[in-house]
Amino acid sequence: MAPMLQTFGGGLLESVAQLAGILGALVLGLFIVAMAAYAYKQLRGDGVRWPDEETDDDEVVRGDSDDEWDYY
């Protein structure tokens, strides 16, 4: 009786295990591609920009006396 149950349940369990392996490999591959893209952006100089490095082109103007905000 045990070999019959093993044969019946093994096919479904084996398929689930294969699917989990395929999905795990896909996630790992996408992770590696994302890390390579991040490294490429960093090496090219187009990566993370710190706030103090950005040029501020917005002009600050003083509001009127009846405005809620002092500066815009």
N, CA, C and O atoms as a Tripos MOL2 file, in Angstrom:
@<TRIPOS>MOLECULE
protein
  288   287    72     0     0
PROTEIN
NO_CHARGES

@<TRIPOS>ATOM
      1 N           0.8100   -1.1950    0.0000 N.3       1 MET1
      2 CA          0.0000    0.0000    0.0000 C.3       1 MET1
      3 C           0.8620    1.2710    0.0000 C.2       1 MET1
      4 O           0.5040    2.2600   -0.6400 O.2       1 MET1
      5 N           1.9650    1.2480    0.6960 N.am      2 ALA2
      6 CA          2.8300    2.4220    0.7770 C.3       2 ALA2
      7 C           3.4080    2.8020   -0.5850 C.2       2 ALA2
      8 O           3.4380    3.9900   -0.9080 O.2       2 ALA2
      9 N           3.8740    1.8390   -1.4060 N.am      3 PRO3
     10 CA          4.3920    2.2340   -2.7270 C.3       3 PRO3
     11 C           3.3240    2.8620   -3.6170 C.2       3 PRO3
     12 O           3.6300    3.7270   -4.4370 O.2       3 PRO3
     13 N           2.0740    2.4310   -3.4590 N.am      4 MET4
     14 CA          1.0100    3.0080   -4.2670 C.3       4 MET4
     15 C           0.7510    4.4720   -3.8910 C.2       4 MET4
     16 O           0.5470    5.3140   -4.7660 O.2       4 MET4
     17 N           0.7610    4.7690   -2.5950 N.am      5 LEU5
     18 CA          0.5740    6.1500   -2.1520 C.3       5 LEU5
     19 C           1.7540    7.0220   -2.5540 C.2       5 LEU5
     20 O           1.5860    8.1890   -2.9110 O.2       5 LEU5
     21 N           2.9280    6.4550   -2.4940 N.am      6 GLN6
     22 CA          4.1110    7.2170   -2.8760 C.3       6 GLN6
     23 C           4.0790    7.5550   -4.3670 C.2       6 GLN6
     24 O           4.4680    8.6570   -4.7560 O.2       6 GLN6
     25 N           3.6330    6.6470   -5.1820 N.am      7 THR7
     26 CA          3.5420    6.8800   -6.6200 C.3       7 THR7
     27 C           2.4710    7.9170   -6.9280 C.2       7 THR7
     28 O           2.6690    8.7930   -7.7710 O.2       7 THR7
     29 N           1.3380    7.8150   -6.2420 N.am      8 PHE8
     30 CA          0.2470    8.7460   -6.5030 C.3       8 PHE8
     31 C           0.5890   10.1640   -6.0360 C.2       8 PHE8
     32 O           0.3870   11.1250   -6.7780 O.2       8 PHE8
     33 N           1.1010   10.2970   -4.8210 N.am      9 GLY9
     34 CA          1.4100   11.6190   -4.2720 C.3       9 GLY9
     35 C           2.7180   12.1910   -4.7880 C.2       9 GLY9
     36 O           2.9070   13.4080   -4.7790 O.2       9 GLY9
     37 N           3.6200   11.3370   -5.2350 N.am     10 GLY10
     38 CA          4.9310   11.7960   -5.6730 C.3      10 GLY10
     39 C           4.8710   12.6330   -6.9340 C.2      10 GLY10
     40 O           5.6810   13.5450   -7.1050 O.2      10 GLY10
     41 N           3.9310   12.3440   -7.8220 N.am     11 GLY11
     42 CA          3.8460   13.1040   -9.0710 C.3      11 GLY11
     43 C           3.4600   14.5480   -8.8300 C.2      11 GLY11
     44 O           4.0440   15.4550   -9.4220 O.2      11 GLY11
     45 N           2.4870   14.7690   -7.9700 N.am     12 LEU12
     46 CA          2.0570   16.1310   -7.6640 C.3      12 LEU12
     47 C           3.1060   16.8680   -6.8680 C.2      12 LEU12
     48 O           3.3960   18.0340   -7.1370 O.2      12 LEU12
     49 N           3.6800   16.1880   -5.8840 N.am     13 LEU13
     50 CA          4.7010   16.8110   -5.0530 C.3      13 LEU13
     51 C           5.9540   17.1300   -5.8630 C.2      13 LEU13
     52 O           6.6020   18.1550   -5.6540 O.2      13 LEU13
     53 N           6.2790   16.2440   -6.7800 N.am     14 GLU14
     54 CA          7.4430   16.4760   -7.6270 C.3      14 GLU14
     55 C           7.2200   17.6820   -8.5500 C.2      14 GLU14
     56 O           8.1380   18.4710   -8.7800 O.2      14 GLU14
     57 N           6.0130   17.8170   -9.0690 N.am     15 SER15
     58 CA          5.7020   18.9600   -9.9310 C.3      15 SER15
     59 C           5.7820   20.2730   -9.1560 C.2      15 SER15
     60 O           6.2870   21.2730   -9.6660 O.2      15 SER15
     61 N           5.2860   20.2620   -7.9360 N.am     16 VAL16
     62 CA          5.3520   21.4700   -7.1010 C.3      16 VAL16
     63 C           6.8040   21.8170   -6.7830 C.2      16 VAL16
     64 O           7.1850   22.9870   -6.7900 O.2      16 VAL16
     65 N           7.6050   20.8000   -6.5070 N.am     17 ALA17
     66 CA          9.0200   21.0340   -6.2170 C.3      17 ALA17
     67 C           9.7480   21.5910   -7.4430 C.2      17 ALA17
     68 O          10.5850   22.4830   -7.3120 O.2      17 ALA17
     69 N           9.4370   21.0750   -8.6170 N.am     18 GLN18
     70 CA         10.0580   21.5830   -9.8410 C.3      18 GLN18
     71 C           9.6370   23.0240  -10.0980 C.2      18 GLN18
     72 O          10.4550   23.8570  -10.4870 O.2      18 GLN18
     73 N           8.3640   23.3110   -9.8790 N.am     19 LEU19
     74 CA          7.8770   24.6800  -10.0710 C.3      19 LEU19
     75 C           8.5590   25.6390   -9.1020 C.2      19 LEU19
     76 O           8.9270   26.7500   -9.4840 O.2      19 LEU19
     77 N           8.7310   25.2150   -7.8470 N.am     20 ALA20
     78 CA          9.4210   26.0550   -6.8640 C.3      20 ALA20
     79 C          10.8710   26.2920   -7.2680 C.2      20 ALA20
     80 O          11.3920   27.3950   -7.1000 O.2      20 ALA20
     81 N          11.5190   25.2650   -7.7960 N.am     21 GLY21
     82 CA         12.8980   25.4170   -8.2570 C.3      21 GLY21
     83 C          13.0120   26.3690   -9.4340 C.2      21 GLY21
     84 O          13.9310   27.1860   -9.4930 O.2      21 GLY21
     85 N          12.0860   26.2650  -10.3640 N.am     22 ILE22
     86 CA         12.0960   27.1520  -11.5330 C.3      22 ILE22
     87 C          11.8400   28.5920  -11.1150 C.2      22 ILE22
     88 O          12.5210   29.5080  -11.5770 O.2      22 ILE22
     89 N          10.8590   28.7920  -10.2430 N.am     23 LEU23
     90 CA         10.5600   30.1600   -9.7810 C.3      23 LEU23
     91 C          11.7160   30.7460   -8.9740 C.2      23 LEU23
     92 O          12.0190   31.9340   -9.0890 O.2      23 LEU23
     93 N          12.3590   29.9140   -8.1600 N.am     24 GLY24
     94 CA         13.5200   30.3750   -7.3980 C.3      24 GLY24
     95 C          14.6650   30.7850   -8.3090 C.2      24 GLY24
     96 O          15.3230   31.7970   -8.0650 O.2      24 GLY24
     97 N          14.9050   30.0100   -9.3520 N.am     25 ALA25
     98 CA         15.9580   30.3470  -10.3090 C.3      25 ALA25
     99 C          15.6230   31.6320  -11.0640 C.2      25 ALA25
    100 O          16.5080   32.4400  -11.3460 O.2      25 ALA25
    101 N          14.3480   31.8170  -11.3900 N.am     26 LEU26
    102 CA         13.9250   33.0340  -12.0780 C.3      26 LEU26
    103 C          14.1180   34.2670  -11.1990 C.2      26 LEU26
    104 O          14.6030   35.2990  -11.6650 O.2      26 LEU26
    105 N          13.7410   34.1580   -9.9370 N.am     27 VAL27
    106 CA         13.9190   35.2820   -9.0090 C.3      27 VAL27
    107 C          15.4000   35.5850   -8.8250 C.2      27 VAL27
    108 O          15.7910   36.7530   -8.8070 O.2      27 VAL27
    109 N          16.2220   34.5620   -8.6900 N.am     28 LEU28
    110 CA         17.6630   34.7670   -8.5570 C.3      28 LEU28
    111 C          18.2410   35.4340   -9.8050 C.2      28 LEU28
    112 O          19.0780   36.3310   -9.7000 O.2      28 LEU28
    113 N          17.8000   35.0020  -10.9790 N.am     29 GLY29
    114 CA         18.2720   35.6220  -12.2220 C.3      29 GLY29
    115 C          17.8740   37.0820  -12.3210 C.2      29 GLY29
    116 O          18.6760   37.9210  -12.7310 O.2      29 GLY29
    117 N          16.6360   37.3930  -11.9470 N.am     30 LEU30
    118 CA         16.1950   38.7930  -11.9670 C.3      30 LEU30
    119 C          16.9680   39.6350  -10.9550 C.2      30 LEU30
    120 O          17.2740   40.7970  -11.2220 O.2      30 LEU30
    121 N          17.2820   39.0620   -9.8050 N.am     31 PHE31
    122 CA         18.0730   39.7650   -8.8010 C.3      31 PHE31
    123 C          19.4700   40.0820   -9.3360 C.2      31 PHE31
    124 O          19.9830   41.1810   -9.1280 O.2      31 PHE31
    125 N          20.0750   39.1290  -10.0170 N.am     32 ILE32
    126 CA         21.4100   39.3460  -10.5720 C.3      32 ILE32
    127 C          21.3710   40.4150  -11.6570 C.2      32 ILE32
    128 O          22.2710   41.2510  -11.7310 O.2      32 ILE32
    129 N          20.3420   40.4000  -12.4980 N.am     33 VAL33
    130 CA         20.2080   41.4250  -13.5370 C.3      33 VAL33
    131 C          20.0190   42.8090  -12.9050 C.2      33 VAL33
    132 O          20.6000   43.7880  -13.3730 O.2      33 VAL33
    133 N          19.2180   42.8900  -11.8550 N.am     34 ALA34
    134 CA         18.9960   44.1760  -11.1870 C.3      34 ALA34
    135 C          20.2800   44.6940  -10.5420 C.2      34 ALA34
    136 O          20.5700   45.8890  -10.6100 O.2      34 ALA34
    137 N          21.0390   43.8130   -9.9260 N.am     35 MET35
    138 CA         22.3090   44.2340   -9.3180 C.3      35 MET35
    139 C          23.3100   44.6730  -10.3800 C.2      35 MET35
    140 O          24.0630   45.6230  -10.1640 O.2      35 MET35
    141 N          23.3290   43.9940  -11.5230 N.am     36 ALA36
    142 CA         24.2310   44.3890  -12.6060 C.3      36 ALA36
    143 C          23.8270   45.7490  -13.1680 C.2      36 ALA36
    144 O          24.6900   46.5720  -13.4720 O.2      36 ALA36
    145 N          22.5270   45.9930  -13.3080 N.am     37 ALA37
    146 CA         22.0690   47.2930  -13.8000 C.3      37 ALA37
    147 C          22.4300   48.3990  -12.8180 C.2      37 ALA37
    148 O          22.8410   49.4840  -13.2290 O.2      37 ALA37
    149 N          22.2790   48.1350  -11.5280 N.am     38 TYR38
    150 CA         22.6330   49.1170  -10.5030 C.3      38 TYR38
    151 C          24.1360   49.4100  -10.5340 C.2      38 TYR38
    152 O          24.5460   50.5690  -10.4620 O.2      38 TYR38
    153 N          24.9540   48.3600  -10.6400 N.am     39 ALA39
    154 CA         26.4070   48.5420  -10.7090 C.3      39 ALA39
    155 C          26.7890   49.3220  -11.9620 C.2      39 ALA39
    156 O          27.6680   50.1810  -11.9110 O.2      39 ALA39
    157 N          26.1450   49.0350  -13.0760 N.am     40 TYR40
    158 CA         26.4360   49.7530  -14.3230 C.3      40 TYR40
    159 C          26.1210   51.2480  -14.1790 C.2      40 TYR40
    160 O          26.8970   52.0960  -14.6180 O.2      40 TYR40
    161 N          24.9690   51.5630  -13.5570 N.am     41 LYS41
    162 CA         24.6110   52.9650  -13.3730 C.3      41 LYS41
    163 C          25.6030   53.6660  -12.4600 C.2      41 LYS41
    164 O          25.9360   54.8300  -12.6840 O.2      41 LYS41
    165 N          26.0770   52.9720  -11.4350 N.am     42 GLN42
    166 CA         27.0390   53.5720  -10.5250 C.3      42 GLN42
    167 C          28.3740   53.8230  -11.2210 C.2      42 GLN42
    168 O          29.0020   54.8590  -11.0030 O.2      42 GLN42
    169 N          28.8060   52.8910  -12.0470 N.am     43 LEU43
    170 CA         30.0810   53.0440  -12.7300 C.3      43 LEU43
    171 C          30.0130   54.0920  -13.8330 C.2      43 LEU43
    172 O          31.0190   54.7340  -14.1360 O.2      43 LEU43
    173 N          28.8490   54.2720  -14.4340 N.am     44 ARG44
    174 CA         28.6890   55.2790  -15.4890 C.3      44 ARG44
    175 C          28.5110   56.6830  -14.9180 C.2      44 ARG44
    176 O          28.6460   57.6630  -15.6500 O.2      44 ARG44
    177 N          28.2170   56.7950  -13.6430 N.am     45 GLY45
    178 CA         28.0560   58.1070  -13.0350 C.3      45 GLY45
    179 C          26.6290   58.6060  -13.0370 C.2      45 GLY45
    180 O          26.3810   59.7380  -12.6210 O.2      45 GLY45
    181 N          25.6750   57.7980  -13.4940 N.am     46 ASP46
    182 CA         24.2820   58.2180  -13.5170 C.3      46 ASP46
    183 C          23.4930   57.6300  -12.3590 C.2      46 ASP46
    184 O          22.2640   57.5800  -12.4070 O.2      46 ASP46
    185 N          24.1820   57.1870  -11.3300 N.am     47 GLY47
    186 CA         23.5210   56.4860  -10.2300 C.3      47 GLY47
    187 C          22.8790   57.4320   -9.2310 C.2      47 GLY47
    188 O          22.2440   58.4200   -9.6010 O.2      47 GLY47
    189 N          23.0550   57.1120   -7.9710 N.am     48 VAL48
    190 CA         22.4230   57.8640   -6.8880 C.3      48 VAL48
    191 C          23.0080   59.2680   -6.8430 C.2      48 VAL48
    192 O          24.2220   59.4540   -6.9170 O.2      48 VAL48
    193 N          22.1390   60.2330   -6.7230 N.am     49 ARG49
    194 CA         22.5820   61.6200   -6.5750 C.3      49 ARG49
    195 C          22.1600   62.1230   -5.2110 C.2      49 ARG49
    196 O          20.9880   62.0300   -4.8450 O.2      49 ARG49
    197 N          23.0800   62.6390   -4.4790 N.am     50 TRP50
    198 CA         22.7950   63.1450   -3.1490 C.3      50 TRP50
    199 C          22.1420   64.5120   -3.2680 C.2      50 TRP50
    200 O          22.3810   65.2200   -4.2460 O.2      50 TRP50
    201 N          21.3300   64.8990   -2.3080 N.am     51 PRO51
    202 CA         20.6140   66.1870   -2.3880 C.3      51 PRO51
    203 C          21.5440   67.3910   -2.5080 C.2      51 PRO51
    204 O          21.2000   68.3680   -3.1730 O.2      51 PRO51
    205 N          22.7080   67.3380   -1.8790 N.am     52 ASP52
    206 CA         23.6110   68.4890   -1.9560 C.3      52 ASP52
    207 C          24.3140   68.5870   -3.3110 C.2      52 ASP52
    208 O          24.9260   69.6130   -3.6100 O.2      52 ASP52
    209 N          24.2380   67.5390   -4.1350 N.am     53 GLU53
    210 CA         24.8480   67.5730   -5.4610 C.3      53 GLU53
    211 C          23.9150   68.1140   -6.5380 C.2      53 GLU53
    212 O          24.3720   68.5000   -7.6140 O.2      53 GLU53
    213 N          22.6360   68.1460   -6.2640 N.am     54 GLU54
    214 CA         21.6720   68.5920   -7.2660 C.3      54 GLU54
    215 C          21.6850   70.1150   -7.3600 C.2      54 GLU54
    216 O          21.8220   70.8210   -6.3610 O.2      54 GLU54
    217 N          21.5410   70.5870   -8.5710 N.am     55 THR55
    218 CA         21.4350   72.0220   -8.7640 C.3      55 THR55
    219 C          19.9850   72.4310   -8.5650 C.2      55 THR55
    220 O          19.0710   71.7940   -9.0880 O.2      55 THR55
    221 N          19.7910   73.4760   -7.8200 N.am     56 ASP56
    222 CA         18.4340   73.9240   -7.5210 C.3      56 ASP56
    223 C          18.1040   75.0910   -8.4430 C.2      56 ASP56
    224 O          18.5460   76.2190   -8.2250 O.2      56 ASP56
    225 N          17.3280   74.8010   -9.4690 N.am     57 ASP57
    226 CA         16.9610   75.8340  -10.4340 C.3      57 ASP57
    227 C          15.6930   76.5720  -10.0350 C.2      57 ASP57
    228 O          15.3390   77.5750  -10.6550 O.2      57 ASP57
    229 N          15.0180   76.0940   -9.0260 N.am     58 ASP58
    230 CA         13.7820   76.7550   -8.6040 C.3      58 ASP58
    231 C          14.1080   78.0540   -7.8810 C.2      58 ASP58
    232 O          15.0120   78.1160   -7.0480 O.2      58 ASP58
    233 N          13.3670   79.0650   -8.2140 N.am     59 GLU59
    234 CA         13.5840   80.3600   -7.6030 C.3      59 GLU59
    235 C          12.5900   80.5430   -6.4630 C.2      59 GLU59
    236 O          11.3940   80.2960   -6.6200 O.2      59 GLU59
    237 N          13.0940   80.9740   -5.3260 N.am     60 VAL60
    238 CA         12.2450   81.2130   -4.1650 C.3      60 VAL60
    239 C          11.7910   82.6620   -4.2000 C.2      60 VAL60
    240 O          12.5980   83.5850   -4.3090 O.2      60 VAL60
    241 N          10.4790   82.8390   -4.1040 N.am     61 VAL61
    242 CA          9.9370   84.2040   -4.1070 C.3      61 VAL61
    243 C           9.1600   84.4320   -2.8150 C.2      61 VAL61
    244 O           8.5470   83.5130   -2.2700 O.2      61 VAL61
    245 N           9.1970   85.6240   -2.3550 N.am     62 ARG62
    246 CA          8.5030   85.9830   -1.1190 C.3      62 ARG62
    247 C           7.0260   86.1980   -1.4300 C.2      62 ARG62
    248 O           6.6690   86.8200   -2.4310 O.2      62 ARG62
    249 N           6.1670   85.6620   -0.5390 N.am     63 GLY63
    250 CA          4.7340   85.8120   -0.7170 C.3      63 GLY63
    251 C           4.2420   87.1780   -0.2560 C.2      63 GLY63
    252 O           4.9780   87.9400    0.3710 O.2      63 GLY63
    253 N           2.9810   87.4720   -0.5780 N.am     64 ASP64
    254 CA          2.3750   88.7360   -0.1420 C.3      64 ASP64
    255 C           2.0800   88.6870    1.3520 C.2      64 ASP64
    256 O           2.2010   87.6360    1.9800 O.2      64 ASP64
    257 N           1.6970   89.8100    1.9080 N.am     65 SER65
    258 CA          1.4310   89.8810    3.3430 C.3      65 SER65
    259 C           0.1820   89.0870    3.7350 C.2      65 SER65
    260 O           0.0740   88.6540    4.8830 O.2      65 SER65
    261 N          -0.7530   88.8870    2.8220 N.am     66 ASP66
    262 CA         -1.9670   88.1580    3.1520 C.3      66 ASP66
    263 C          -1.8810   86.6620    2.8040 C.2      66 ASP66
    264 O          -2.8670   85.9400    2.9560 O.2      66 ASP66
    265 N          -0.7150   86.1920    2.3390 N.am     67 ASP67
    266 CA         -0.5470   84.7850    2.0230 C.3      67 ASP67
    267 C          -0.3050   83.9550    3.2780 C.2      67 ASP67
    268 O           0.2150   84.4490    4.2780 O.2      67 ASP67
    269 N          -0.6820   82.7150    3.2070 N.am     68 GLU68
    270 CA         -0.4740   81.8230    4.3380 C.3      68 GLU68
    271 C           1.0020   81.4470    4.4720 C.2      68 GLU68
    272 O           1.5070   81.2850    5.5830 O.2      68 GLU68
    273 N           1.6900   81.3090    3.3380 N.am     69 TRP69
    274 CA          3.0990   80.9560    3.3430 C.3      69 TRP69
    275 C           3.9410   82.2020    3.1210 C.2      69 TRP69
    276 O           3.5650   83.0960    2.3630 O.2      69 TRP69
    277 N           5.1040   82.2470    3.8040 N.am     70 ASP70
    278 CA          6.0110   83.3890    3.6370 C.3      70 ASP70
    279 C           6.7720   83.3010    2.3250 C.2      70 ASP70
    280 O           6.9830   84.3160    1.6620 O.2      70 ASP70
    281 N           7.1920   82.0870    1.9400 N.am     71 TYR71
    282 CA          7.9810   81.9000    0.7280 C.3      71 TYR71
    283 C           7.3700   80.8050   -0.1160 C.2      71 TYR71
    284 O           6.7830   79.8580    0.4090 O.2      71 TYR71
    285 N           7.5090   80.9360   -1.4410 N.am     72 TYR72
    286 CA          7.0400   79.9270   -2.3750 C.3      72 TYR72
    287 C           8.1880   79.4040   -3.1770 C.2      72 TYR72
    288 O           8.0010   78.5360   -4.0300 O.2      72 TYR72
@<TRIPOS>BOND
     1     1     2 1
     2     2     3 1
     3     3     4 2
     4     3     5 am
     5     5     6 1
     6     6     7 1
     7     7     8 2
     8     7     9 am
     9     9    10 1
    10    10    11 1
    11    11    12 2
    12    11    13 am
    13    13    14 1
    14    14    15 1
    15    15    16 2
    16    15    17 am
    17    17    18 1
    18    18    19 1
    19    19    20 2
    20    19    21 am
    21    21    22 1
    22    22    23 1
    23    23    24 2
    24    23    25 am
    25    25    26 1
    26    26    27 1
    27    27    28 2
    28    27    29 am
    29    29    30 1
    30    30    31 1
    31    31    32 2
    32    31    33 am
    33    33    34 1
    34    34    35 1
    35    35    36 2
    36    35    37 am
    37    37    38 1
    38    38    39 1
    39    39    40 2
    40    39    41 am
    41    41    42 1
    42    42    43 1
    43    43    44 2
    44    43    45 am
    45    45    46 1
    46    46    47 1
    47    47    48 2
    48    47    49 am
    49    49    50 1
    50    50    51 1
    51    51    52 2
    52    51    53 am
    53    53    54 1
    54    54    55 1
    55    55    56 2
    56    55    57 am
    57    57    58 1
    58    58    59 1
    59    59    60 2
    60    59    61 am
    61    61    62 1
    62    62    63 1
    63    63    64 2
    64    63    65 am
    65    65    66 1
    66    66    67 1
    67    67    68 2
    68    67    69 am
    69    69    70 1
    70    70    71 1
    71    71    72 2
    72    71    73 am
    73    73    74 1
    74    74    75 1
    75    75    76 2
    76    75    77 am
    77    77    78 1
    78    78    79 1
    79    79    80 2
    80    79    81 am
    81    81    82 1
    82    82    83 1
    83    83    84 2
    84    83    85 am
    85    85    86 1
    86    86    87 1
    87    87    88 2
    88    87    89 am
    89    89    90 1
    90    90    91 1
    91    91    92 2
    92    91    93 am
    93    93    94 1
    94    94    95 1
    95    95    96 2
    96    95    97 am
    97    97    98 1
    98    98    99 1
    99    99   100 2
   100    99   101 am
   101   101   102 1
   102   102   103 1
   103   103   104 2
   104   103   105 am
   105   105   106 1
   106   106   107 1
   107   107   108 2
   108   107   109 am
   109   109   110 1
   110   110   111 1
   111   111   112 2
   112   111   113 am
   113   113   114 1
   114   114   115 1
   115   115   116 2
   116   115   117 am
   117   117   118 1
   118   118   119 1
   119   119   120 2
   120   119   121 am
   121   121   122 1
   122   122   123 1
   123   123   124 2
   124   123   125 am
   125   125   126 1
   126   126   127 1
   127   127   128 2
   128   127   129 am
   129   129   130 1
   130   130   131 1
   131   131   132 2
   132   131   133 am
   133   133   134 1
   134   134   135 1
   135   135   136 2
   136   135   137 am
   137   137   138 1
   138   138   139 1
   139   139   140 2
   140   139   141 am
   141   141   142 1
   142   142   143 1
   143   143   144 2
   144   143   145 am
   145   145   146 1
   146   146   147 1
   147   147   148 2
   148   147   149 am
   149   149   150 1
   150   150   151 1
   151   151   152 2
   152   151   153 am
   153   153   154 1
   154   154   155 1
   155   155   156 2
   156   155   157 am
   157   157   158 1
   158   158   159 1
   159   159   160 2
   160   159   161 am
   161   161   162 1
   162   162   163 1
   163   163   164 2
   164   163   165 am
   165   165   166 1
   166   166   167 1
   167   167   168 2
   168   167   169 am
   169   169   170 1
   170   170   171 1
   171   171   172 2
   172   171   173 am
   173   173   174 1
   174   174   175 1
   175   175   176 2
   176   175   177 am
   177   177   178 1
   178   178   179 1
   179   179   180 2
   180   179   181 am
   181   181   182 1
   182   182   183 1
   183   183   184 2
   184   183   185 am
   185   185   186 1
   186   186   187 1
   187   187   188 2
   188   187   189 am
   189   189   190 1
   190   190   191 1
   191   191   192 2
   192   191   193 am
   193   193   194 1
   194   194   195 1
   195   195   196 2
   196   195   197 am
   197   197   198 1
   198   198   199 1
   199   199   200 2
   200   199   201 am
   201   201   202 1
   202   202   203 1
   203   203   204 2
   204   203   205 am
   205   205   206 1
   206   206   207 1
   207   207   208 2
   208   207   209 am
   209   209   210 1
   210   210   211 1
   211   211   212 2
   212   211   213 am
   213   213   214 1
   214   214   215 1
   215   215   216 2
   216   215   217 am
   217   217   218 1
   218   218   219 1
   219   219   220 2
   220   219   221 am
   221   221   222 1
   222   222   223 1
   223   223   224 2
   224   223   225 am
   225   225   226 1
   226   226   227 1
   227   227   228 2
   228   227   229 am
   229   229   230 1
   230   230   231 1
   231   231   232 2
   232   231   233 am
   233   233   234 1
   234   234   235 1
   235   235   236 2
   236   235   237 am
   237   237   238 1
   238   238   239 1
   239   239   240 2
   240   239   241 am
   241   241   242 1
   242   242   243 1
   243   243   244 2
   244   243   245 am
   245   245   246 1
   246   246   247 1
   247   247   248 2
   248   247   249 am
   249   249   250 1
   250   250   251 1
   251   251   252 2
   252   251   253 am
   253   253   254 1
   254   254   255 1
   255   255   256 2
   256   255   257 am
   257   257   258 1
   258   258   259 1
   259   259   260 2
   260   259   261 am
   261   261   262 1
   262   262   263 1
   263   263   264 2
   264   263   265 am
   265   265   266 1
   266   266   267 1
   267   267   268 2
   268   267   269 am
   269   269   270 1
   270   270   271 1
   271   271   272 2
   272   271   273 am
   273   273   274 1
   274   274   275 1
   275   275   276 2
   276   275   277 am
   277   277   278 1
   278   278   279 1
   279   279   280 2
   280   279   281 am
   281   281   282 1
   282   282   283 1
   283   283   284 2
   284   283   285 am
   285   285   286 1
   286   286   287 1
   287   287   288 2
@<TRIPOS>SUBSTRUCTURE
     1 MET1         2 RESIDUE 1 A MET
     2 ALA2         6 RESIDUE 1 A ALA
     3 PRO3        10 RESIDUE 1 A PRO
     4 MET4        14 RESIDUE 1 A MET
     5 LEU5        18 RESIDUE 1 A LEU
     6 GLN6        22 RESIDUE 1 A GLN
     7 THR7        26 RESIDUE 1 A THR
     8 PHE8        30 RESIDUE 1 A PHE
     9 GLY9        34 RESIDUE 1 A GLY
    10 GLY10       38 RESIDUE 1 A GLY
    11 GLY11       42 RESIDUE 1 A GLY
    12 LEU12       46 RESIDUE 1 A LEU
    13 LEU13       50 RESIDUE 1 A LEU
    14 GLU14       54 RESIDUE 1 A GLU
    15 SER15       58 RESIDUE 1 A SER
    16 VAL16       62 RESIDUE 1 A VAL
    17 ALA17       66 RESIDUE 1 A ALA
    18 GLN18       70 RESIDUE 1 A GLN
    19 LEU19       74 RESIDUE 1 A LEU
    20 ALA20       78 RESIDUE 1 A ALA
    21 GLY21       82 RESIDUE 1 A GLY
    22 ILE22       86 RESIDUE 1 A ILE
    23 LEU23       90 RESIDUE 1 A LEU
    24 GLY24       94 RESIDUE 1 A GLY
    25 ALA25       98 RESIDUE 1 A ALA
    26 LEU26      102 RESIDUE 1 A LEU
    27 VAL27      106 RESIDUE 1 A VAL
    28 LEU28      110 RESIDUE 1 A LEU
    29 GLY29      114 RESIDUE 1 A GLY
    30 LEU30      118 RESIDUE 1 A LEU
    31 PHE31      122 RESIDUE 1 A PHE
    32 ILE32      126 RESIDUE 1 A ILE
    33 VAL33      130 RESIDUE 1 A VAL
    34 ALA34      134 RESIDUE 1 A ALA
    35 MET35      138 RESIDUE 1 A MET
    36 ALA36      142 RESIDUE 1 A ALA
    37 ALA37      146 RESIDUE 1 A ALA
    38 TYR38      150 RESIDUE 1 A TYR
    39 ALA39      154 RESIDUE 1 A ALA
    40 TYR40      158 RESIDUE 1 A TYR
    41 LYS41      162 RESIDUE 1 A LYS
    42 GLN42      166 RESIDUE 1 A GLN
    43 LEU43      170 RESIDUE 1 A LEU
    44 ARG44      174 RESIDUE 1 A ARG
    45 GLY45      178 RESIDUE 1 A GLY
    46 ASP46      182 RESIDUE 1 A ASP
    47 GLY47      186 RESIDUE 1 A GLY
    48 VAL48      190 RESIDUE 1 A VAL
    49 ARG49      194 RESIDUE 1 A ARG
    50 TRP50      198 RESIDUE 1 A TRP
    51 PRO51      202 RESIDUE 1 A PRO
    52 ASP52      206 RESIDUE 1 A ASP
    53 GLU53      210 RESIDUE 1 A GLU
    54 GLU54      214 RESIDUE 1 A GLU
    55 THR55      218 RESIDUE 1 A THR
    56 ASP56      222 RESIDUE 1 A ASP
    57 ASP57      226 RESIDUE 1 A ASP
    58 ASP58      230 RESIDUE 1 A ASP
    59 GLU59      234 RESIDUE 1 A GLU
    60 VAL60      238 RESIDUE 1 A VAL
    61 VAL61      242 RESIDUE 1 A VAL
    62 ARG62      246 RESIDUE 1 A ARG
    63 GLY63      250 RESIDUE 1 A GLY
    64 ASP64      254 RESIDUE 1 A ASP
    65 SER65      258 RESIDUE 1 A SER
    66 ASP66      262 RESIDUE 1 A ASP
    67 ASP67      266 RESIDUE 1 A ASP
    68 GLU68      270 RESIDUE 1 A GLU
    69 TRP69      274 RESIDUE 1 A TRP
    70 ASP70      278 RESIDUE 1 A ASP
    71 TYR71      282 RESIDUE 1 A TYR
    72 TYR72      286 RESIDUE 1 A TYR
